[in-house]
């Protein structure tokens, strides 16, 4: 399953409302380009935990896991409890 559209929708609606989902490349580095900052990163991780039942408190995570939409998609596929 592909979560890219859901990820882009959340980022653009909740974290970066000035960014259009259709204009956000899947491989854009969200952190270095400033699309999301440190507070938004915390909100993103919390959303992933709630939306996909990912036990982030039990995982070793790094900012790179959330640096692009593709990395976030892979993170969900790897760690979502309901998909395991």
mmCIF file of the N, C-alpha and C atoms, coordinates in Angstrom:
data_MODEL
# 
_entry.id   MODEL 
# 
loop_
_atom_site.group_PDB 
_atom_site.id 
_atom_site.type_symbol 
_atom_site.label_atom_id 
_atom_site.label_alt_id 
_atom_site.label_comp_id 
_atom_site.label_asym_id 
_atom_site.label_entity_id 
_atom_site.label_seq_id 
_atom_site.pdbx_PDB_ins_code 
_atom_site.Cartn_x 
_atom_site.Cartn_y 
_atom_site.Cartn_z 
_atom_site.occupancy 
_atom_site.B_iso_or_equiv 
_atom_site.pdbx_formal_charge 
_atom_site.auth_seq_id 
_atom_site.auth_comp_id 
_atom_site.auth_asym_id 
_atom_site.auth_atom_id 
_atom_site.pdbx_PDB_model_num 
ATOM 1   N N  . UNK A 1 1  ? 0.845  -1.182 0.000  1.00 0.00 ? 1  UNK A N  1 
ATOM 2   C CA . UNK A 1 1  ? 0.000  0.000  0.000  1.00 0.00 ? 1  UNK A CA 1 
ATOM 3   C C  . UNK A 1 1  ? 0.886  1.241  0.000  1.00 0.00 ? 1  UNK A C  1 
ATOM 4   N N  . UNK A 1 2  ? 0.394  2.271  -0.626 1.00 0.00 ? 2  UNK A N  1 
ATOM 5   C CA . UNK A 1 2  ? 1.115  3.524  -0.754 1.00 0.00 ? 2  UNK A CA 1 
ATOM 6   C C  . UNK A 1 2  ? 0.417  4.585  0.106  1.00 0.00 ? 2  UNK A C  1 
ATOM 7   N N  . UNK A 1 3  ? 1.164  5.227  0.986  1.00 0.00 ? 3  UNK A N  1 
ATOM 8   C CA . UNK A 1 3  ? 0.602  6.233  1.892  1.00 0.00 ? 3  UNK A CA 1 
ATOM 9   C C  . UNK A 1 3  ? 0.959  7.659  1.481  1.00 0.00 ? 3  UNK A C  1 
ATOM 10  N N  . UNK A 1 4  ? 1.547  7.811  0.325  1.00 0.00 ? 4  UNK A N  1 
ATOM 11  C CA . UNK A 1 4  ? 2.080  9.105  -0.096 1.00 0.00 ? 4  UNK A CA 1 
ATOM 12  C C  . UNK A 1 4  ? 1.021  10.207 -0.111 1.00 0.00 ? 4  UNK A C  1 
ATOM 13  N N  . UNK A 1 5  ? -0.150 9.934  -0.650 1.00 0.00 ? 5  UNK A N  1 
ATOM 14  C CA . UNK A 1 5  ? -1.192 10.967 -0.705 1.00 0.00 ? 5  UNK A CA 1 
ATOM 15  C C  . UNK A 1 5  ? -1.663 11.377 0.686  1.00 0.00 ? 5  UNK A C  1 
ATOM 16  N N  . UNK A 1 6  ? -1.776 10.403 1.589  1.00 0.00 ? 6  UNK A N  1 
ATOM 17  C CA . UNK A 1 6  ? -2.185 10.706 2.965  1.00 0.00 ? 6  UNK A CA 1 
ATOM 18  C C  . UNK A 1 6  ? -1.126 11.549 3.670  1.00 0.00 ? 6  UNK A C  1 
ATOM 19  N N  . UNK A 1 7  ? 0.127  11.208 3.457  1.00 0.00 ? 7  UNK A N  1 
ATOM 20  C CA . UNK A 1 7  ? 1.229  11.949 4.076  1.00 0.00 ? 7  UNK A CA 1 
ATOM 21  C C  . UNK A 1 7  ? 1.252  13.379 3.561  1.00 0.00 ? 7  UNK A C  1 
ATOM 22  N N  . UNK A 1 8  ? 1.173  13.533 2.259  1.00 0.00 ? 8  UNK A N  1 
ATOM 23  C CA . UNK A 1 8  ? 1.184  14.879 1.669  1.00 0.00 ? 8  UNK A CA 1 
ATOM 24  C C  . UNK A 1 8  ? -0.010 15.695 2.159  1.00 0.00 ? 8  UNK A C  1 
ATOM 25  N N  . UNK A 1 9  ? -1.176 15.082 2.227  1.00 0.00 ? 9  UNK A N  1 
ATOM 26  C CA . UNK A 1 9  ? -2.366 15.795 2.687  1.00 0.00 ? 9  UNK A CA 1 
ATOM 27  C C  . UNK A 1 9  ? -2.167 16.291 4.114  1.00 0.00 ? 9  UNK A C  1 
ATOM 28  N N  . UNK A 1 10 ? -1.643 15.444 4.989  1.00 0.00 ? 10 UNK A N  1 
ATOM 29  C CA . UNK A 1 10 ? -1.421 15.865 6.373  1.00 0.00 ? 10 UNK A CA 1 
ATOM 30  C C  . UNK A 1 10 ? -0.404 16.997 6.438  1.00 0.00 ? 10 UNK A C  1 
ATOM 31  N N  . UNK A 1 11 ? 0.709  16.834 5.766  1.00 0.00 ? 11 UNK A N  1 
ATOM 32  C CA . UNK A 1 11 ? 1.755  17.865 5.800  1.00 0.00 ? 11 UNK A CA 1 
ATOM 33  C C  . UNK A 1 11 ? 1.219  19.196 5.304  1.00 0.00 ? 11 UNK A C  1 
ATOM 34  N N  . UNK A 1 12 ? 0.513  19.167 4.194  1.00 0.00 ? 12 UNK A N  1 
ATOM 35  C CA . UNK A 1 12 ? 0.048  20.416 3.580  1.00 0.00 ? 12 UNK A CA 1 
ATOM 36  C C  . UNK A 1 12 ? -1.143 21.037 4.300  1.00 0.00 ? 12 UNK A C  1 
ATOM 37  N N  . UNK A 1 13 ? -1.956 20.236 4.947  1.00 0.00 ? 13 UNK A N  1 
ATOM 38  C CA . UNK A 1 13 ? -3.107 20.773 5.667  1.00 0.00 ? 13 UNK A CA 1 
ATOM 39  C C  . UNK A 1 13 ? -2.749 21.214 7.080  1.00 0.00 ? 13 UNK A C  1 
ATOM 40  N N  . UNK A 1 14 ? -1.895 20.449 7.741  1.00 0.00 ? 14 UNK A N  1 
ATOM 41  C CA . UNK A 1 14 ? -1.633 20.690 9.156  1.00 0.00 ? 14 UNK A CA 1 
ATOM 42  C C  . UNK A 1 14 ? -0.298 21.366 9.465  1.00 0.00 ? 14 UNK A C  1 
ATOM 43  N N  . UNK A 1 15 ? 0.713  21.095 8.677  1.00 0.00 ? 15 UNK A N  1 
ATOM 44  C CA . UNK A 1 15 ? 2.057  21.563 9.025  1.00 0.00 ? 15 UNK A CA 1 
ATOM 45  C C  . UNK A 1 15 ? 2.575  22.669 8.122  1.00 0.00 ? 15 UNK A C  1 
ATOM 46  N N  . UNK A 1 16 ? 2.201  22.635 6.866  1.00 0.00 ? 16 UNK A N  1 
ATOM 47  C CA . UNK A 1 16 ? 2.692  23.622 5.899  1.00 0.00 ? 16 UNK A CA 1 
ATOM 48  C C  . UNK A 1 16 ? 1.559  24.022 4.968  1.00 0.00 ? 16 UNK A C  1 
ATOM 49  N N  . UNK A 1 17 ? 0.578  24.780 5.485  1.00 0.00 ? 17 UNK A N  1 
ATOM 50  C CA . UNK A 1 17 ? -0.602 25.113 4.678  1.00 0.00 ? 17 UNK A CA 1 
ATOM 51  C C  . UNK A 1 17 ? -0.316 25.952 3.435  1.00 0.00 ? 17 UNK A C  1 
ATOM 52  N N  . UNK A 1 18 ? 0.865  26.535 3.357  1.00 0.00 ? 18 UNK A N  1 
ATOM 53  C CA . UNK A 1 18 ? 1.202  27.321 2.174  1.00 0.00 ? 18 UNK A CA 1 
ATOM 54  C C  . UNK A 1 18 ? 1.775  26.465 1.048  1.00 0.00 ? 18 UNK A C  1 
ATOM 55  N N  . UNK A 1 19 ? 1.896  25.152 1.292  1.00 0.00 ? 19 UNK A N  1 
ATOM 56  C CA . UNK A 1 19 ? 2.429  24.226 0.286  1.00 0.00 ? 19 UNK A CA 1 
ATOM 57  C C  . UNK A 1 19 ? 1.279  23.423 -0.311 1.00 0.00 ? 19 UNK A C  1 
ATOM 58  N N  . UNK A 1 20 ? 1.257  23.309 -1.618 1.00 0.00 ? 20 UNK A N  1 
ATOM 59  C CA . UNK A 1 20 ? 0.236  22.552 -2.331 1.00 0.00 ? 20 UNK A CA 1 
ATOM 60  C C  . UNK A 1 20 ? 0.712  21.097 -2.468 1.00 0.00 ? 20 UNK A C  1 
ATOM 61  N N  . UNK A 1 21 ? -0.115 20.107 -2.104 1.00 0.00 ? 21 UNK A N  1 
ATOM 62  C CA . UNK A 1 21 ? 0.307  18.705 -2.185 1.00 0.00 ? 21 UNK A CA 1 
ATOM 63  C C  . UNK A 1 21 ? 0.803  18.292 -3.575 1.00 0.00 ? 21 UNK A C  1 
ATOM 64  N N  . UNK A 1 22 ? 0.176  18.830 -4.619 1.00 0.00 ? 22 UNK A N  1 
ATOM 65  C CA . UNK A 1 22 ? 0.578  18.468 -5.978 1.00 0.00 ? 22 UNK A CA 1 
ATOM 66  C C  . UNK A 1 22 ? 1.955  19.021 -6.336 1.00 0.00 ? 22 UNK A C  1 
ATOM 67  N N  . UNK A 1 23 ? 2.380  20.050 -5.626 1.00 0.00 ? 23 UNK A N  1 
ATOM 68  C CA . UNK A 1 23 ? 3.663  20.674 -5.912 1.00 0.00 ? 23 UNK A CA 1 
ATOM 69  C C  . UNK A 1 23 ? 4.783  20.188 -4.992 1.00 0.00 ? 23 UNK A C  1 
ATOM 70  N N  . UNK A 1 24 ? 4.468  19.275 -4.098 1.00 0.00 ? 24 UNK A N  1 
ATOM 71  C CA . UNK A 1 24 ? 5.453  18.759 -3.148 1.00 0.00 ? 24 UNK A CA 1 
ATOM 72  C C  . UNK A 1 24 ? 6.052  17.463 -3.691 1.00 0.00 ? 24 UNK A C  1 
ATOM 73  N N  . UNK A 1 25 ? 7.302  17.508 -4.161 1.00 0.00 ? 25 UNK A N  1 
ATOM 74  C CA . UNK A 1 25 ? 7.923  16.290 -4.687 1.00 0.00 ? 25 UNK A CA 1 
ATOM 75  C C  . UNK A 1 25 ? 8.104  15.235 -3.589 1.00 0.00 ? 25 UNK A C  1 
ATOM 76  N N  . UNK A 1 26 ? 7.938  14.001 -3.955 1.00 0.00 ? 26 UNK A N  1 
ATOM 77  C CA . UNK A 1 26 ? 8.068  12.908 -2.986 1.00 0.00 ? 26 UNK A CA 1 
ATOM 78  C C  . UNK A 1 26 ? 9.458  12.824 -2.380 1.00 0.00 ? 26 UNK A C  1 
ATOM 79  N N  . UNK A 1 27 ? 10.462 13.304 -3.105 1.00 0.00 ? 27 UNK A N  1 
ATOM 80  C CA . UNK A 1 27 ? 11.835 13.214 -2.614 1.00 0.00 ? 27 UNK A CA 1 
ATOM 81  C C  . UNK A 1 27 ? 12.372 14.547 -2.087 1.00 0.00 ? 27 UNK A C  1 
ATOM 82  N N  . UNK A 1 28 ? 11.514 15.535 -1.929 1.00 0.00 ? 28 UNK A N  1 
ATOM 83  C CA . UNK A 1 28 ? 11.921 16.836 -1.388 1.00 0.00 ? 28 UNK A CA 1 
ATOM 84  C C  . UNK A 1 28 ? 12.315 16.653 0.079  1.00 0.00 ? 28 UNK A C  1 
ATOM 85  N N  . UNK A 1 29 ? 13.476 17.184 0.473  1.00 0.00 ? 29 UNK A N  1 
ATOM 86  C CA . UNK A 1 29 ? 13.883 17.096 1.871  1.00 0.00 ? 29 UNK A CA 1 
ATOM 87  C C  . UNK A 1 29 ? 13.091 18.132 2.655  1.00 0.00 ? 29 UNK A C  1 
ATOM 88  N N  . UNK A 1 30 ? 12.135 17.651 3.412  1.00 0.00 ? 30 UNK A N  1 
ATOM 89  C CA . UNK A 1 30 ? 11.208 18.502 4.145  1.00 0.00 ? 30 UNK A CA 1 
ATOM 90  C C  . UNK A 1 30 ? 11.895 19.304 5.236  1.00 0.00 ? 30 UNK A C  1 
ATOM 91  N N  . UNK A 1 31 ? 12.982 18.772 5.769  1.00 0.00 ? 31 UNK A N  1 
ATOM 92  C CA . UNK A 1 31 ? 13.684 19.413 6.873  1.00 0.00 ? 31 UNK A CA 1 
ATOM 93  C C  . UNK A 1 31 ? 14.645 20.495 6.392  1.00 0.00 ? 31 UNK A C  1 
ATOM 94  N N  . UNK A 1 32 ? 15.478 20.171 5.422  1.00 0.00 ? 32 UNK A N  1 
ATOM 95  C CA . UNK A 1 32 ? 16.472 21.150 4.971  1.00 0.00 ? 32 UNK A CA 1 
ATOM 96  C C  . UNK A 1 32 ? 15.858 22.272 4.144  1.00 0.00 ? 32 UNK A C  1 
ATOM 97  N N  . UNK A 1 33 ? 14.714 22.014 3.514  1.00 0.00 ? 33 UNK A N  1 
ATOM 98  C CA . UNK A 1 33 ? 14.053 23.062 2.737  1.00 0.00 ? 33 UNK A CA 1 
ATOM 99  C C  . UNK A 1 33 ? 13.154 23.933 3.602  1.00 0.00 ? 33 UNK A C  1 
ATOM 100 N N  . UNK A 1 34 ? 12.939 23.539 4.838  1.00 0.00 ? 34 UNK A N  1 
ATOM 101 C CA . UNK A 1 34 ? 12.114 24.327 5.740  1.00 0.00 ? 34 UNK A CA 1 
ATOM 102 C C  . UNK A 1 34 ? 10.623 24.105 5.593  1.00 0.00 ? 34 UNK A C  1 
ATOM 103 N N  . UNK A 1 35 ? 10.238 23.089 4.848  1.00 0.00 ? 35 UNK A N  1 
ATOM 104 C CA . UNK A 1 35 ? 8.804  22.785 4.726  1.00 0.00 ? 35 UNK A CA 1 
ATOM 105 C C  . UNK A 1 35 ? 8.247  22.468 6.109  1.00 0.00 ? 35 UNK A C  1 
ATOM 106 N N  . UNK A 1 36 ? 9.001  21.698 6.888  1.00 0.00 ? 36 UNK A N  1 
ATOM 107 C CA . UNK A 1 36 ? 8.621  21.456 8.282  1.00 0.00 ? 36 UNK A CA 1 
ATOM 108 C C  . UNK A 1 36 ? 9.828  21.731 9.180  1.00 0.00 ? 36 UNK A C  1 
ATOM 109 N N  . UNK A 1 37 ? 9.550  22.285 10.338 1.00 0.00 ? 37 UNK A N  1 
ATOM 110 C CA . UNK A 1 37 ? 10.575 22.570 11.322 1.00 0.00 ? 37 UNK A CA 1 
ATOM 111 C C  . UNK A 1 37 ? 10.530 21.562 12.454 1.00 0.00 ? 37 UNK A C  1 
ATOM 112 N N  . UNK A 1 38 ? 11.236 21.838 13.513 1.00 0.00 ? 38 UNK A N  1 
ATOM 113 C CA . UNK A 1 38 ? 11.350 20.872 14.610 1.00 0.00 ? 38 UNK A CA 1 
ATOM 114 C C  . UNK A 1 38 ? 10.024 20.623 15.320 1.00 0.00 ? 38 UNK A C  1 
ATOM 115 N N  . UNK A 1 39 ? 9.240  21.664 15.550 1.00 0.00 ? 39 UNK A N  1 
ATOM 116 C CA . UNK A 1 39 ? 7.933  21.479 16.191 1.00 0.00 ? 39 UNK A CA 1 
ATOM 117 C C  . UNK A 1 39 ? 6.994  20.696 15.284 1.00 0.00 ? 39 UNK A C  1 
ATOM 118 N N  . UNK A 1 40 ? 7.012  21.008 13.999 1.00 0.00 ? 40 UNK A N  1 
ATOM 119 C CA . UNK A 1 40 ? 6.185  20.275 13.041 1.00 0.00 ? 40 UNK A CA 1 
ATOM 120 C C  . UNK A 1 40 ? 6.621  18.818 12.955 1.00 0.00 ? 40 UNK A C  1 
ATOM 121 N N  . UNK A 1 41 ? 7.905  18.560 13.108 1.00 0.00 ? 41 UNK A N  1 
ATOM 122 C CA . UNK A 1 41 ? 8.404  17.186 13.090 1.00 0.00 ? 41 UNK A CA 1 
ATOM 123 C C  . UNK A 1 41 ? 7.828  16.401 14.257 1.00 0.00 ? 41 UNK A C  1 
ATOM 124 N N  . UNK A 1 42 ? 7.749  17.010 15.414 1.00 0.00 ? 42 UNK A N  1 
ATOM 125 C CA . UNK A 1 42 ? 7.147  16.357 16.580 1.00 0.00 ? 42 UNK A CA 1 
ATOM 126 C C  . UNK A 1 42 ? 5.676  16.069 16.309 1.00 0.00 ? 42 UNK A C  1 
ATOM 127 N N  . UNK A 1 43 ? 4.980  17.028 15.724 1.00 0.00 ? 43 UNK A N  1 
ATOM 128 C CA . UNK A 1 43 ? 3.566  16.816 15.387 1.00 0.00 ? 43 UNK A CA 1 
ATOM 129 C C  . UNK A 1 43 ? 3.402  15.696 14.369 1.00 0.00 ? 43 UNK A C  1 
ATOM 130 N N  . UNK A 1 44 ? 4.305  15.622 13.399 1.00 0.00 ? 44 UNK A N  1 
ATOM 131 C CA . UNK A 1 44 ? 4.263  14.571 12.391 1.00 0.00 ? 44 UNK A CA 1 
ATOM 132 C C  . UNK A 1 44 ? 4.442  13.199 13.033 1.00 0.00 ? 44 UNK A C  1 
ATOM 133 N N  . UNK A 1 45 ? 5.406  13.069 13.905 1.00 0.00 ? 45 UNK A N  1 
ATOM 134 C CA . UNK A 1 45 ? 5.655  11.788 14.580 1.00 0.00 ? 45 UNK A CA 1 
ATOM 135 C C  . UNK A 1 45 ? 4.439  11.394 15.419 1.00 0.00 ? 45 UNK A C  1 
ATOM 136 N N  . UNK A 1 46 ? 3.849  12.355 16.111 1.00 0.00 ? 46 UNK A N  1 
ATOM 137 C CA . UNK A 1 46 ? 2.653  12.081 16.911 1.00 0.00 ? 46 UNK A CA 1 
ATOM 138 C C  . UNK A 1 46 ? 1.502  11.619 16.028 1.00 0.00 ? 46 UNK A C  1 
ATOM 139 N N  . UNK A 1 47 ? 1.327  12.267 14.876 1.00 0.00 ? 47 UNK A N  1 
ATOM 140 C CA . UNK A 1 47 ? 0.273  11.867 13.934 1.00 0.00 ? 47 UNK A CA 1 
ATOM 141 C C  . UNK A 1 47 ? 0.506  10.454 13.429 1.00 0.00 ? 47 UNK A C  1 
ATOM 142 N N  . UNK A 1 48 ? 1.738  10.133 13.081 1.00 0.00 ? 48 UNK A N  1 
ATOM 143 C CA . UNK A 1 48 ? 2.054  8.787  12.600 1.00 0.00 ? 48 UNK A CA 1 
ATOM 144 C C  . UNK A 1 48 ? 1.743  7.749  13.665 1.00 0.00 ? 48 UNK A C  1 
ATOM 145 N N  . UNK A 1 49 ? 2.073  8.064  14.904 1.00 0.00 ? 49 UNK A N  1 
ATOM 146 C CA . UNK A 1 49 ? 1.809  7.152  16.010 1.00 0.00 ? 49 UNK A CA 1 
ATOM 147 C C  . UNK A 1 49 ? 0.310  6.900  16.160 1.00 0.00 ? 49 UNK A C  1 
ATOM 148 N N  . UNK A 1 50 ? -0.470 7.963  16.106 1.00 0.00 ? 50 UNK A N  1 
ATOM 149 C CA . UNK A 1 50 ? -1.915 7.848  16.287 1.00 0.00 ? 50 UNK A CA 1 
ATOM 150 C C  . UNK A 1 50 ? -2.607 7.262  15.064 1.00 0.00 ? 50 UNK A C  1 
ATOM 151 N N  . UNK A 1 51 ? -2.251 7.737  13.893 1.00 0.00 ? 51 UNK A N  1 
ATOM 152 C CA . UNK A 1 51 ? -2.934 7.341  12.656 1.00 0.00 ? 51 UNK A CA 1 
ATOM 153 C C  . UNK A 1 51 ? -2.632 5.905  12.246 1.00 0.00 ? 51 UNK A C  1 
ATOM 154 N N  . UNK A 1 52 ? -1.396 5.472  12.455 1.00 0.00 ? 52 UNK A N  1 
ATOM 155 C CA . UNK A 1 52 ? -0.970 4.162  11.967 1.00 0.00 ? 52 UNK A CA 1 
ATOM 156 C C  . UNK A 1 52 ? -0.575 3.197  13.080 1.00 0.00 ? 52 UNK A C  1 
ATOM 157 N N  . UNK A 1 53 ? -0.871 3.577  14.322 1.00 0.00 ? 53 UNK A N  1 
ATOM 158 C CA . UNK A 1 53 ? -0.594 2.721  15.478 1.00 0.00 ? 53 UNK A CA 1 
ATOM 159 C C  . UNK A 1 53 ? 0.877  2.290  15.509 1.00 0.00 ? 53 UNK A C  1 
ATOM 160 N N  . UNK A 1 54 ? 1.750  3.269  15.358 1.00 0.00 ? 54 UNK A N  1 
ATOM 161 C CA . UNK A 1 54 ? 3.187  3.016  15.374 1.00 0.00 ? 54 UNK A CA 1 
ATOM 162 C C  . UNK A 1 54 ? 3.717  3.362  16.762 1.00 0.00 ? 54 UNK A C  1 
ATOM 163 N N  . UNK A 1 55 ? 4.309  2.408  17.443 1.00 0.00 ? 55 UNK A N  1 
ATOM 164 C CA . UNK A 1 55 ? 4.816  2.653  18.801 1.00 0.00 ? 55 UNK A CA 1 
ATOM 165 C C  . UNK A 1 55 ? 6.155  3.403  18.767 1.00 0.00 ? 55 UNK A C  1 
ATOM 166 N N  . UNK A 1 56 ? 6.110  4.685  18.443 1.00 0.00 ? 56 UNK A N  1 
ATOM 167 C CA . UNK A 1 56 ? 7.348  5.442  18.248 1.00 0.00 ? 56 UNK A CA 1 
ATOM 168 C C  . UNK A 1 56 ? 8.204  5.489  19.503 1.00 0.00 ? 56 UNK A C  1 
ATOM 169 N N  . UNK A 1 57 ? 7.601  5.415  20.668 1.00 0.00 ? 57 UNK A N  1 
ATOM 170 C CA . UNK A 1 57 ? 8.363  5.424  21.914 1.00 0.00 ? 57 UNK A CA 1 
ATOM 171 C C  . UNK A 1 57 ? 9.235  4.189  22.069 1.00 0.00 ? 57 UNK A C  1 
ATOM 172 N N  . UNK A 1 58 ? 8.931  3.141  21.360 1.00 0.00 ? 58 UNK A N  1 
ATOM 173 C CA . UNK A 1 58 ? 9.680  1.892  21.448 1.00 0.00 ? 58 UNK A CA 1 
ATOM 174 C C  . UNK A 1 58 ? 10.702 1.737  20.325 1.00 0.00 ? 58 UNK A C  1 
ATOM 175 N N  . UNK A 1 59 ? 10.767 2.701  19.429 1.00 0.00 ? 59 UNK A N  1 
ATOM 176 C CA . UNK A 1 59 ? 11.633 2.603  18.254 1.00 0.00 ? 59 UNK A CA 1 
ATOM 177 C C  . UNK A 1 59 ? 12.795 3.579  18.339 1.00 0.00 ? 59 UNK A C  1 
ATOM 178 N N  . UNK A 1 60 ? 13.877 3.208  17.700 1.00 0.00 ? 60 UNK A N  1 
ATOM 179 C CA . UNK A 1 60 ? 14.963 4.161  17.491 1.00 0.00 ? 60 UNK A CA 1 
ATOM 180 C C  . UNK A 1 60 ? 14.631 4.902  16.209 1.00 0.00 ? 60 UNK A C  1 
ATOM 181 N N  . UNK A 1 61 ? 14.346 6.184  16.357 1.00 0.00 ? 61 UNK A N  1 
ATOM 182 C CA . UNK A 1 61 ? 14.005 6.972  15.177 1.00 0.00 ? 61 UNK A CA 1 
ATOM 183 C C  . UNK A 1 61 ? 15.014 8.112  15.027 1.00 0.00 ? 61 UNK A C  1 
ATOM 184 N N  . UNK A 1 62 ? 15.146 8.562  13.804 1.00 0.00 ? 62 UNK A N  1 
ATOM 185 C CA . UNK A 1 62 ? 16.060 9.660  13.490 1.00 0.00 ? 62 UNK A CA 1 
ATOM 186 C C  . UNK A 1 62 ? 15.340 10.625 12.555 1.00 0.00 ? 62 UNK A C  1 
ATOM 187 N N  . UNK A 1 63 ? 15.744 11.884 12.560 1.00 0.00 ? 63 UNK A N  1 
ATOM 188 C CA . UNK A 1 63 ? 15.100 12.856 11.658 1.00 0.00 ? 63 UNK A CA 1 
ATOM 189 C C  . UNK A 1 63 ? 15.096 12.402 10.197 1.00 0.00 ? 63 UNK A C  1 
ATOM 190 N N  . UNK A 1 64 ? 16.114 11.668 9.795  1.00 0.00 ? 64 UNK A N  1 
ATOM 191 C CA . UNK A 1 64 ? 16.187 11.198 8.413  1.00 0.00 ? 64 UNK A CA 1 
ATOM 192 C C  . UNK A 1 64 ? 14.995 10.306 8.046  1.00 0.00 ? 64 UNK A C  1 
ATOM 193 N N  . UNK A 1 65 ? 14.422 9.637  9.042  1.00 0.00 ? 65 UNK A N  1 
ATOM 194 C CA . UNK A 1 65 ? 13.249 8.793  8.791  1.00 0.00 ? 65 UNK A CA 1 
ATOM 195 C C  . UNK A 1 65 ? 12.073 9.613  8.263  1.00 0.00 ? 65 UNK A C  1 
ATOM 196 N N  . UNK A 1 66 ? 12.097 10.914 8.523  1.00 0.00 ? 66 UNK A N  1 
ATOM 197 C CA . UNK A 1 66 ? 10.981 11.789 8.183  1.00 0.00 ? 66 UNK A CA 1 
ATOM 198 C C  . UNK A 1 66 ? 11.394 12.917 7.248  1.00 0.00 ? 66 UNK A C  1 
ATOM 199 N N  . UNK A 1 67 ? 12.547 12.761 6.619  1.00 0.00 ? 67 UNK A N  1 
ATOM 200 C CA . UNK A 1 67 ? 13.086 13.854 5.804  1.00 0.00 ? 67 UNK A CA 1 
ATOM 201 C C  . UNK A 1 67 ? 12.378 14.021 4.462  1.00 0.00 ? 67 UNK A C  1 
ATOM 202 N N  . UNK A 1 68 ? 11.792 12.955 3.938  1.00 0.00 ? 68 UNK A N  1 
ATOM 203 C CA . UNK A 1 68 ? 11.056 13.051 2.675  1.00 0.00 ? 68 UNK A CA 1 
ATOM 204 C C  . UNK A 1 68 ? 9.744  12.296 2.801  1.00 0.00 ? 68 UNK A C  1 
ATOM 205 N N  . UNK A 1 69 ? 8.835  12.570 1.902  1.00 0.00 ? 69 UNK A N  1 
ATOM 206 C CA . UNK A 1 69 ? 7.561  11.841 1.878  1.00 0.00 ? 69 UNK A CA 1 
ATOM 207 C C  . UNK A 1 69 ? 7.829  10.356 1.634  1.00 0.00 ? 69 UNK A C  1 
ATOM 208 N N  . UNK A 1 70 ? 8.783  10.050 0.785  1.00 0.00 ? 70 UNK A N  1 
ATOM 209 C CA . UNK A 1 70 ? 9.131  8.646  0.521  1.00 0.00 ? 70 UNK A CA 1 
ATOM 210 C C  . UNK A 1 70 ? 9.663  7.959  1.771  1.00 0.00 ? 70 UNK A C  1 
ATOM 211 N N  . UNK A 1 71 ? 10.490 8.651  2.545  1.00 0.00 ? 71 UNK A N  1 
ATOM 212 C CA . UNK A 1 71 ? 11.015 8.065  3.784  1.00 0.00 ? 71 UNK A CA 1 
ATOM 213 C C  . UNK A 1 71 ? 9.903  7.842  4.798  1.00 0.00 ? 71 UNK A C  1 
ATOM 214 N N  . UNK A 1 72 ? 8.971  8.774  4.878  1.00 0.00 ? 72 UNK A N  1 
ATOM 215 C CA . UNK A 1 72 ? 7.841  8.624  5.803  1.00 0.00 ? 72 UNK A CA 1 
ATOM 216 C C  . UNK A 1 72 ? 6.978  7.445  5.374  1.00 0.00 ? 72 UNK A C  1 
ATOM 217 N N  . UNK A 1 73 ? 6.732  7.320  4.087  1.00 0.00 ? 73 UNK A N  1 
ATOM 218 C CA . UNK A 1 73 ? 5.968  6.186  3.549  1.00 0.00 ? 73 UNK A CA 1 
ATOM 219 C C  . UNK A 1 73 ? 6.647  4.870  3.930  1.00 0.00 ? 73 UNK A C  1 
ATOM 220 N N  . UNK A 1 74 ? 7.949  4.808  3.771  1.00 0.00 ? 74 UNK A N  1 
ATOM 221 C CA . UNK A 1 74 ? 8.699  3.608  4.128  1.00 0.00 ? 74 UNK A CA 1 
ATOM 222 C C  . UNK A 1 74 ? 8.642  3.345  5.635  1.00 0.00 ? 74 UNK A C  1 
ATOM 223 N N  . UNK A 1 75 ? 8.708  4.396  6.431  1.00 0.00 ? 75 UNK A N  1 
ATOM 224 C CA . UNK A 1 75 ? 8.618  4.268  7.881  1.00 0.00 ? 75 UNK A CA 1 
ATOM 225 C C  . UNK A 1 75 ? 7.287  3.638  8.277  1.00 0.00 ? 75 UNK A C  1 
ATOM 226 N N  . UNK A 1 76 ? 6.201  4.108  7.674  1.00 0.00 ? 76 UNK A N  1 
ATOM 227 C CA . UNK A 1 76 ? 4.875  3.548  7.963  1.00 0.00 ? 76 UNK A CA 1 
ATOM 228 C C  . UNK A 1 76 ? 4.848  2.070  7.584  1.00 0.00 ? 76 UNK A C  1 
ATOM 229 N N  . UNK A 1 77 ? 5.297  1.759  6.393  1.00 0.00 ? 77 UNK A N  1 
ATOM 230 C CA . UNK A 1 77 ? 5.283  0.368  5.924  1.00 0.00 ? 77 UNK A CA 1 
ATOM 231 C C  . UNK A 1 77 ? 6.117  -0.540 6.816  1.00 0.00 ? 77 UNK A C  1 
ATOM 232 N N  . UNK A 1 78 ? 7.189  -0.009 7.371  1.00 0.00 ? 78 UNK A N  1 
ATOM 233 C CA . UNK A 1 78 ? 8.084  -0.814 8.195  1.00 0.00 ? 78 UNK A CA 1 
ATOM 234 C C  . UNK A 1 78 ? 7.570  -1.002 9.613  1.00 0.00 ? 78 UNK A C  1 
ATOM 235 N N  . UNK A 1 79 ? 6.915  0.026  10.183 1.00 0.00 ? 79 UNK A N  1 
ATOM 236 C CA . UNK A 1 79 ? 6.633  0.014  11.605 1.00 0.00 ? 79 UNK A CA 1 
ATOM 237 C C  . UNK A 1 79 ? 5.159  -0.026 12.012 1.00 0.00 ? 79 UNK A C  1 
ATOM 238 N N  . UNK A 1 80 ? 4.244  0.121  11.109 1.00 0.00 ? 80 UNK A N  1 
ATOM 239 C CA . UNK A 1 80 ? 2.834  0.126  11.500 1.00 0.00 ? 80 UNK A CA 1 
ATOM 240 C C  . UNK A 1 80 ? 2.430  -1.237 12.039 1.00 0.00 ? 80 UNK A C  1 
ATOM 241 N N  . UNK A 1 81 ? 1.880  -1.230 13.237 1.00 0.00 ? 81 UNK A N  1 
ATOM 242 C CA . UNK A 1 81 ? 1.502  -2.473 13.926 1.00 0.00 ? 81 UNK A CA 1 
ATOM 243 C C  . UNK A 1 81 ? 0.450  -3.231 13.132 1.00 0.00 ? 81 UNK A C  1 
ATOM 244 N N  . UNK A 1 82 ? -0.532 -2.526 12.616 1.00 0.00 ? 82 UNK A N  1 
ATOM 245 C CA . UNK A 1 82 ? -1.626 -3.196 11.919 1.00 0.00 ? 82 UNK A CA 1 
ATOM 246 C C  . UNK A 1 82 ? -1.196 -3.812 10.603 1.00 0.00 ? 82 UNK A C  1 
ATOM 247 N N  . UNK A 1 83 ? -0.035 -3.390 10.088 1.00 0.00 ? 83 UNK A N  1 
ATOM 248 C CA . UNK A 1 83 ? 0.456  -3.944 8.823  1.00 0.00 ? 83 UNK A CA 1 
ATOM 249 C C  . UNK A 1 83 ? 1.386  -5.118 9.027  1.00 0.00 ? 83 UNK A C  1 
ATOM 250 N N  . UNK A 1 84 ? 1.867  -5.261 10.270 1.00 0.00 ? 84 UNK A N  1 
ATOM 251 C CA . UNK A 1 84 ? 2.854  -6.312 10.547 1.00 0.00 ? 84 UNK A CA 1 
ATOM 252 C C  . UNK A 1 84 ? 2.255  -7.697 10.500 1.00 0.00 ? 84 UNK A C  1 
# 
